[in-house]
């Protein structure tokens, strides 16, 4: 049954992208001379993701705390990472930000094209010069009041547990003196795990936007220590979420 559902989901998703991509590309060409920050394409992608999330028949999504992301506030937005579906769910929150993505995604059809069209930031995780360049571009975005969104684990969790947080996101927040907006996602790893192609049934997705943490509440100016603090915070929040879900 899961195989049949998966075929249906992949067909729906593929048709959705094939139909909408040409329209998005035309709009991109039209606004390219005037849209320096690629905001038009960003918002188009946000709403496309929102409708796709609500179109799919294989999951139920519960979003909590969306109102905690205050409009007009610039954040470093972080989230745990279980599945490629997390990208759709983060987008469906309809926040203004620039994604930081691993450079390998540029080669993925549609995904890579959208990354380029929206002017999102890529990084070669094995190249120190690329990391420095990514941090520089991200810092400039924050200074122009554009939030940055990234997964501090750097990759999808293979077991739905929250892994080690790398320092980059927290270094940015410290340097730019902007709040950190943590987001917790659970359930996506059960539906479409890392390297998986089959959509599994019986899982509910929860996206919980947590309270933003202001720079004066960081309690440290060390990026590694700050990463550890937020890692512990999200691990605790995940534990509480799963305990309450079982009740």
Buried (B, 14 or more C-beta within 10 A) or exposed (E): EEEEBBEBBEEBBEEBBEEBBEEBBEBBEEBEEEBEBBBBBBEBBBEBBBEBBEEBEBBEBEBEBBEBBEEEEBBBBBBBBBBBBBBBBBBBBBBBBBBBBBBEBBEEEBBBBBBEBBBBBBBBBEEEEBBEBBBEBBBEBBEEEBBBBBBBBBEBBEEBEBBEBBBBBBBBBBBBEBBBBBBBBBBBBBBBBBEBEBBBEEBEBBBBBBEBBEEEEBEEEBBEEBBBBBBEBBBEBBEEBEEEEEE
